[in-house]
Amino acid sequence: MVKQNAREVLEQQRIKWLTDSQKTQLALEELQEALNLAAPPQRIECYDISNTQGTNSVGAMVVFEAGRPKTSEYRRFKIKTVEGPNDFASHQEVLRRRFRAVAKQASAEASAGMDVENALLNASIDALANAVDGVAEAGVGSDANPQPIASNGSGVPDAASAEQVAASSQLQHDWAMPDLIIIDGGKGQLSAAMEVLQELRIDIPTVGLAKENEEIFTPASPDPIILPRSSQGLYMVQRIRDEAHRFGITYHRKLRSDRTFKSVLDEIPGIGPKRKQALMKHFGSVRAMSAASVEDLAALDGMTRDAAEKLKEYIGRGE
């Protein structure tokens, strides 16, 4: 209890500290210097994996902008392709799902840019050819005057140029790209994350934060960066990492509780899908059902006294 109370006091102090804008800016500047960034990281995304012996694995993404949580852009990921306790592969799945659409849009934008360049080149060649033809015709005494090509001043037909520009302008990212990515874990988790980012051609500063000694790992160095314990930047990354862990573990516990609850109800005779849904919605846990009376259970919509008695009997036997 003393340990838990100390943690809660520390968390309250960190939250209070983060409200101080001057300290927040100082923390971002310390991170810029320590990580050799081009500017203080205004948008930071942190990723964490939670599971119990490899079951109900989930990924969590939290977003901090200007040193403060942006909860509207937090995201939870139920791990779909990984079996067992594999943090490396789980991080890779989450990052692919987060950045795959961004990579596709970047590729589409590059393709659209090439199309525009090709249109410019082809239109310029056509304009030059028409000009040469006009000069040649004038040289042999022809009365015909070559018709000018309607263009936007760069030799590209107006209609074609407008379509290309419109198509390019529609390729906008839904989310802002982070200035810094924090992976919860050490060199192994960081290396796994970098494989995906390089695969998707995402060039964003990325670090791993190992919890045991609060070491910050970077892809460029085998040795970790260890910030002073009094460092404002260290407080910042700890707060972000702890928030990612809190967000992820909350989702994981919910999935685990739902799964346990469903599996118990599935084994009780006379409890079908509708009754199970009603029980889950009203009581939320087997413990709450166990504490309820037969009358309370029977009064639930869709339940009968006989079903309530069987439910109480089964739960009591299980205990």
C-alpha positions as CSV (number, residue, x, y, z in Angstrom):
1,M,0.0,0.0,0.0
2,V,2.9,2.4,0.8
3,K,4.4,1.6,-2.6
4,Q,1.1,2.2,-4.4
5,N,0.5,5.5,-2.5
6,A,4.0,6.7,-3.4
7,R,3.3,5.9,-7.0
8,E,0.0,7.9,-6.9
9,V,1.7,10.9,-5.3
10,L,4.5,10.8,-7.9
11,E,1.9,10.6,-10.7
12,Q,0.0,13.6,-9.2
13,Q,3.2,15.6,-9.0
14,R,4.1,14.8,-12.6
15,I,0.6,15.9,-13.8
16,K,1.0,19.1,-11.8
17,W,4.4,19.6,-13.3
18,L,3.2,19.1,-16.8
19,T,0.7,22.0,-16.4
20,D,3.7,24.4,-16.1
21,S,4.2,25.5,-19.7
22,Q,7.7,26.8,-19.0
23,K,8.9,23.4,-17.7
24,T,7.1,21.7,-20.5
25,Q,9.0,23.7,-23.1
26,L,12.2,23.1,-21.2
27,A,11.6,19.4,-21.3
28,L,11.0,19.4,-25.0
29,E,14.2,21.4,-25.6
30,E,16.1,18.9,-23.4
31,L,14.8,16.1,-25.6
32,Q,15.7,17.9,-28.7
33,E,19.3,18.3,-27.5
34,A,19.6,14.8,-26.0
35,L,18.2,13.1,-29.1
36,N,19.8,15.5,-31.6
37,L,16.5,16.5,-33.1
38,A,16.1,19.3,-35.6
39,A,13.5,21.0,-33.3
40,P,11.7,20.4,-30.0
41,P,9.2,17.5,-30.7
42,Q,5.8,19.1,-30.6
43,R,3.9,15.9,-31.4
44,I,5.1,12.7,-29.7
45,E,3.5,9.2,-30.2
46,C,4.2,6.4,-27.7
47,Y,3.4,2.7,-28.3
48,D,3.0,0.0,-25.6
49,I,2.0,-3.7,-25.7
50,S,0.0,-5.4,-23.0
51,N,-0.8,-9.1,-22.5
52,T,-1.1,-11.9,-19.9
53,Q,1.2,-14.8,-21.0
54,G,0.5,-13.9,-24.6
55,T,-3.3,-13.9,-24.3
56,N,-5.6,-10.9,-25.1
57,S,-2.6,-9.0,-26.5
58,V,-3.3,-5.3,-27.2
59,G,-1.4,-2.4,-28.4
60,A,-1.8,1.2,-27.2
61,M,-0.9,4.5,-28.9
62,V,-1.0,7.7,-27.0
63,V,-0.4,11.2,-28.4
64,F,1.1,14.2,-26.7
65,E,1.2,17.6,-28.3
66,A,3.2,20.5,-26.8
67,G,3.8,18.2,-23.9
68,R,0.2,17.5,-23.1
69,P,-2.0,14.5,-23.8
70,K,-4.3,14.6,-26.8
71,T,-6.7,12.0,-25.7
72,S,-8.9,12.4,-28.8
73,E,-6.2,10.7,-30.9
74,Y,-5.4,7.9,-28.5
75,R,-5.8,4.5,-30.3
76,R,-6.1,0.9,-29.1
77,F,-5.2,-2.1,-31.3
78,K,-6.3,-5.7,-30.7
79,I,-3.4,-7.8,-31.9
80,K,-4.6,-10.0,-34.7
81,T,-1.6,-11.7,-36.3
82,V,0.6,-12.6,-33.4
83,E,0.2,-15.7,-31.2
84,G,1.9,-15.9,-27.8
85,P,3.9,-13.3,-25.9
86,N,5.8,-11.7,-28.7
87,D,6.3,-7.9,-28.0
88,F,8.5,-7.5,-31.1
89,A,6.0,-8.8,-33.6
90,S,3.1,-7.1,-31.8
91,H,4.9,-3.7,-32.0
92,Q,5.4,-4.4,-35.7
93,E,1.7,-5.1,-36.3
94,V,0.6,-2.0,-34.5
95,L,3.1,0.2,-36.4
96,R,2.1,-1.2,-39.8
97,R,-1.6,-0.6,-39.0
98,R,-0.7,3.0,-37.9
99,F,1.5,4.0,-40.7
100,R,0.5,1.8,-43.7
101,A,-2.1,4.2,-44.9
102,V,0.3,7.1,-44.5
103,A,2.9,5.2,-46.6
104,K,0.3,4.5,-49.3
105,Q,-0.7,8.1,-49.5
106,A,2.9,9.2,-49.7
107,S,3.4,6.8,-52.6
108,A,0.3,8.1,-54.3
109,E,1.4,11.7,-53.9
110,A,4.8,10.8,-55.4
111,S,3.0,9.1,-58.3
112,A,0.8,12.1,-58.8
113,G,3.8,14.4,-58.8
114,M,5.4,12.3,-61.5
115,D,2.2,12.4,-63.5
116,V,2.3,16.2,-63.3
117,E,5.9,16.4,-64.3
118,N,5.2,14.1,-67.3
119,A,2.3,16.2,-68.3
120,L,4.5,19.3,-68.2
121,L,7.2,17.6,-70.3
122,N,4.8,16.2,-72.9
123,A,2.9,19.5,-73.2
124,S,6.1,21.4,-73.6
125,I,7.3,19.1,-76.3
126,D,3.9,19.4,-78.1
127,A,4.0,23.2,-77.8
128,L,7.5,23.2,-79.3
129,A,6.6,20.9,-82.1
130,N,3.5,23.1,-83.0
131,A,5.7,26.2,-82.9
132,V,8.2,24.6,-85.3
133,D,5.4,23.5,-87.6
134,G,4.0,27.0,-87.6
135,V,7.4,28.5,-88.5
136,A,7.9,25.9,-91.3
137,E,4.4,26.6,-92.7
138,A,5.0,30.4,-92.7
139,G,8.3,29.9,-94.4
140,V,6.7,28.3,-97.5
141,G,4.1,31.1,-97.9
142,S,1.2,29.4,-96.2
143,D,-1.7,31.7,-95.1
144,A,-2.7,29.4,-92.3
145,N,-1.7,30.7,-88.8
146,P,-1.1,28.0,-86.1
147,Q,-3.7,28.1,-83.4
148,P,-2.3,28.8,-79.9
149,I,-2.6,26.1,-77.3
150,A,-4.8,27.1,-74.3
151,S,-2.4,26.8,-71.4
152,N,-1.8,28.0,-67.9
153,G,1.4,29.8,-68.8
154,S,3.6,26.8,-68.4
155,G,2.7,24.9,-71.6
156,V,0.2,22.5,-69.9
157,P,-3.4,22.5,-71.2
158,D,-5.7,24.1,-68.5
159,A,-8.0,21.1,-68.2
160,A,-5.3,18.6,-67.7
161,S,-3.4,20.8,-65.3
162,A,-6.5,21.4,-63.2
163,E,-7.3,17.7,-63.0
164,Q,-3.7,16.8,-61.9
165,V,-3.6,19.6,-59.3
166,A,-7.0,18.6,-57.9
167,A,-6.0,14.9,-57.6
168,S,-2.8,15.9,-55.9
169,S,-4.5,18.2,-53.4
170,Q,-6.9,15.5,-52.3
171,L,-4.1,13.3,-51.1
172,Q,-3.9,14.7,-47.5
173,H,-3.1,12.8,-44.3
174,D,-5.9,12.4,-41.8
175,W,-3.5,12.5,-38.8
176,A,-0.5,14.7,-38.3
177,M,2.8,12.9,-38.4
178,P,4.7,12.7,-35.1
179,D,8.0,14.5,-34.5
180,L,9.1,11.7,-32.3
181,I,8.1,8.0,-31.7
182,I,8.7,6.3,-28.4
183,I,8.6,2.5,-28.2
184,D,8.1,1.0,-24.8
185,G,11.1,-1.4,-24.5
186,G,14.8,-1.7,-25.2
187,K,17.0,-2.4,-28.2
188,G,15.0,-5.4,-29.3
189,Q,11.7,-3.6,-29.5
190,L,13.3,-0.6,-31.1
191,S,15.0,-2.8,-33.8
192,A,11.7,-4.5,-34.5
193,A,10.0,-1.1,-34.9
194,M,12.7,0.3,-37.2
195,E,12.3,-2.7,-39.5
196,V,8.7,-1.7,-40.1
197,L,9.4,2.0,-40.5
198,Q,12.1,1.4,-43.0
199,E,9.9,-1.1,-44.8
200,L,7.2,1.7,-45.1
201,R,9.8,4.3,-45.8
202,I,8.7,6.4,-42.8
203,D,11.6,8.6,-41.7
204,I,10.7,9.8,-38.2
205,P,13.1,10.0,-35.1
206,T,12.3,6.9,-33.1
207,V,13.6,5.7,-29.7
208,G,13.1,2.9,-27.2
209,L,12.6,3.5,-23.5
210,A,13.6,0.7,-21.3
211,K,11.8,0.9,-18.0
212,E,14.2,-0.9,-15.6
213,N,16.9,1.8,-15.7
214,E,15.0,4.4,-17.8
215,E,17.5,4.1,-20.6
216,I,16.8,5.7,-24.0
217,F,18.0,3.7,-27.0
218,T,18.5,5.2,-30.4
219,P,19.0,3.3,-33.7
220,A,22.3,5.1,-34.4
221,S,24.1,4.0,-31.2
222,P,24.6,0.7,-29.3
223,D,24.9,2.6,-26.0
224,P,21.8,4.1,-24.3
225,I,21.2,7.7,-23.5
226,I,20.8,8.1,-19.7
227,L,19.3,11.4,-18.7
228,P,19.8,12.8,-15.2
229,R,17.2,11.8,-12.7
230,S,16.3,15.5,-12.2
231,S,16.0,16.0,-16.0
232,Q,12.8,17.6,-17.2
233,G,13.1,15.6,-20.4
234,L,13.2,12.4,-18.4
235,Y,10.0,13.3,-16.5
236,M,8.4,14.0,-19.9
237,V,9.2,10.6,-21.5
238,Q,8.3,8.8,-18.3
239,R,4.9,10.4,-18.1
240,I,4.2,9.6,-21.8
241,R,5.4,6.0,-21.4
242,D,3.4,5.5,-18.2
243,E,0.3,6.9,-19.9
244,A,0.7,4.5,-22.8
245,H,1.0,1.6,-20.4
246,R,-2.1,2.8,-18.4
247,F,-4.1,3.1,-21.5
248,G,-3.0,-0.3,-22.9
249,I,-3.4,-2.2,-19.6
250,T,-6.9,-0.8,-19.1
251,Y,-8.0,-2.1,-22.5
252,H,-6.3,-5.4,-21.9
253,R,-8.0,-6.0,-18.6
254,K,-11.4,-5.2,-20.2
255,L,-10.8,-7.8,-22.9
256,R,-9.7,-10.4,-20.4
257,S,-12.6,-9.7,-18.1
258,D,-15.1,-9.9,-21.0
259,R,-13.5,-13.1,-22.2
260,T,-13.7,-14.7,-18.7
261,F,-17.3,-13.5,-18.2
262,K,-18.4,-14.9,-21.6
263,S,-16.7,-18.2,-21.1
264,V,-18.3,-18.7,-17.7
265,L,-21.8,-17.9,-19.0
266,D,-21.4,-20.1,-22.0
267,E,-21.1,-23.1,-19.8
268,I,-24.3,-22.5,-17.8
269,P,-27.4,-24.4,-19.0
270,G,-30.3,-22.2,-19.9
271,I,-28.2,-19.0,-20.5
272,G,-28.5,-18.2,-24.2
273,P,-27.1,-15.2,-26.1
274,K,-29.9,-12.8,-25.2
275,R,-29.7,-13.6,-21.5
276,K,-25.9,-13.5,-21.5
277,Q,-26.0,-10.1,-23.1
278,A,-28.5,-8.8,-20.6
279,L,-26.4,-10.2,-17.7
280,M,-23.2,-8.7,-19.0
281,K,-24.8,-5.3,-19.5
282,H,-26.4,-5.2,-16.1
283,F,-23.9,-6.8,-13.8
284,G,-20.6,-6.5,-15.7
285,S,-18.8,-9.3,-13.7
286,V,-19.3,-12.8,-12.3
287,R,-18.5,-11.4,-8.9
288,A,-21.4,-9.0,-9.1
289,M,-23.7,-11.8,-10.3
290,S,-22.6,-13.9,-7.4
291,A,-23.4,-11.1,-4.9
292,A,-26.9,-10.6,-6.4
293,S,-29.9,-12.5,-5.1
294,V,-32.0,-15.0,-7.1
295,E,-34.8,-12.4,-7.1
296,D,-32.5,-9.7,-8.5
297,L,-31.3,-12.1,-11.3
298,A,-34.9,-13.3,-12.0
299,A,-36.1,-9.7,-12.3
300,L,-33.7,-9.0,-15.2
301,D,-35.3,-8.7,-18.6
302,G,-35.5,-12.1,-20.3
303,M,-34.5,-14.1,-17.2
304,T,-36.8,-16.5,-15.3
305,R,-36.5,-17.8,-11.7
306,D,-35.5,-21.2,-12.9
307,A,-32.6,-19.7,-15.0
308,A,-31.6,-17.5,-12.1
309,E,-31.5,-20.5,-9.7
310,K,-29.3,-22.5,-12.1
311,L,-27.0,-19.5,-12.6
312,K,-26.6,-19.1,-8.8
313,E,-26.1,-22.8,-8.4
314,Y,-23.4,-22.9,-11.1
315,I,-21.5,-19.9,-9.8
316,G,-21.6,-21.2,-6.3
317,R,-20.2,-24.6,-7.4
318,G,-17.5,-22.8,-9.4
319,E,-16.5,-20.9,-6.3
